[in-house]
Amino acid sequence: MQQPLLVSIPEEIMNEAPPKSLWQYISAYWTMLCEMYYSKPISHWFLLFLSSIGMLVPFPASSLLSRIYFANGGKSKWIISWVSVAGWPLIAIVLIPSYFFLKVFPTPLDLKLTLSYVVLGFLSAADNLMYAYAYAYLPASTAALLASTSLVFSALFGYLLVKNTMNLSIMNSIVIITAATTIIALDSSSDRFGYITDRQYIIGFVWDIVGSALHGLIFALSELVFVKLLGKRSFLVVLEQQLMVSLFAFIFTTIGLVITNGFQGMKSEAATFEGGANAYYSVIVWGIITFQLGVLGATAVVFLSSTVLAGVLNAVRVPITSIAAVILLHDPMSGFKILSLIITFWGFGSYIYGSYTPAKKDAPGTIS
């Protein structure tokens, strides 16, 4: 859902001979970082810092709140799905004043663009519902680790639909993250809560993987919309797309919630929720706020920097969520899950390296 504006790297640095020693590599990398730092004003880096915090804190918090909802008596997957999109007006609060300050007009909607937003909104609603099943039946740490496979599907669908580069490093990350997921599957006996049946655990596991695949598809389709229909990429355009997709996802999810009597169910859930009604509505409200703050932070990171940094922050977000779940929610953390976490982090690093390394024409190991 977030799209990149790639950070430009000084040409003289890119044309330098590859470093032959570790010290030369560190020196070249430090030089590149200094060049990047001085190429932007301090305000840019301050906003990027705030946006990065907006990814690293709200997203893990929203994941933990979803698990708290189910662990303390919440039962409706539709309610948690609705929480993920109910904060869409927060995007409008940022977007609408920007039109006046920048003196620009909204991107005109035509039939193709509107239909693309409807389709992406429907897919997002389905994706949120799948993740709700994951957090209902899996520990938050496990759900976060499995959700990291969305990077695999983003790479695959990006290559198939948008013709993004696929090199050996990215393919290596796909294999590594898949192996990490397999380790979790093999260690399910020590990872399952006592009140969760084998069938429920399998359902949560499968829907988490399918939801991650759908998330990767949504990412690629969103990029395709930019390439084919919008033809431009600015902060406002990215916010417009996020707003419209969230709005339609909200509409579809609200329809599902109404059909399943979810709004009436909130009252009965609040009455039986561990900690009382105030705790229940606090989880709902903060879930709405944190998820949308994470979306805004991620959108800003992609605009201010690149998908490389977004990938780094996503890599950091997985262990943050897992460790926080172990400390705050007392999630089970076996040796196999720790191994899976390390391997996942390694896979993210391989993906980031593969995405960061500029593709050269006819370079070996590159599929374009």
Buried (B, 14 or more C-beta within 10 A) or exposed (E): BBBBBEBEEEEEEEEEEEEEEEEEEEEBEEBBEEBBEEEBEEEEBEBBEEBBEBBBBBBBBBBBBBBBBBBBBBEBBBBBBBBBBBBBBBBEEBBEEEEEEEEEEEBEEEEEBEEBBBBBBBBBBBBBBBBBBBBBBBBBBBBBBBBBBBBBBBBBBBBEBBEBBBBEBBBBBBEBBEBBBEBBEEBBEEBBBEEBEEEBBBBBBBBBBBBBBBBBBBBBBBBBBBEEBBEEBBBBBBBBBBBBBBBBBBBBBBEBBEEBEBEEBBEEBBEEBEEEBEBBEBBBBBBBBBBBBBBBBBBBBBBBBBBBBBBBBBBBBBBBBBBBBBEEBEBBBBEBBEBBBEBBBBBBBBBBBBBBBEBEEEEEBBEE
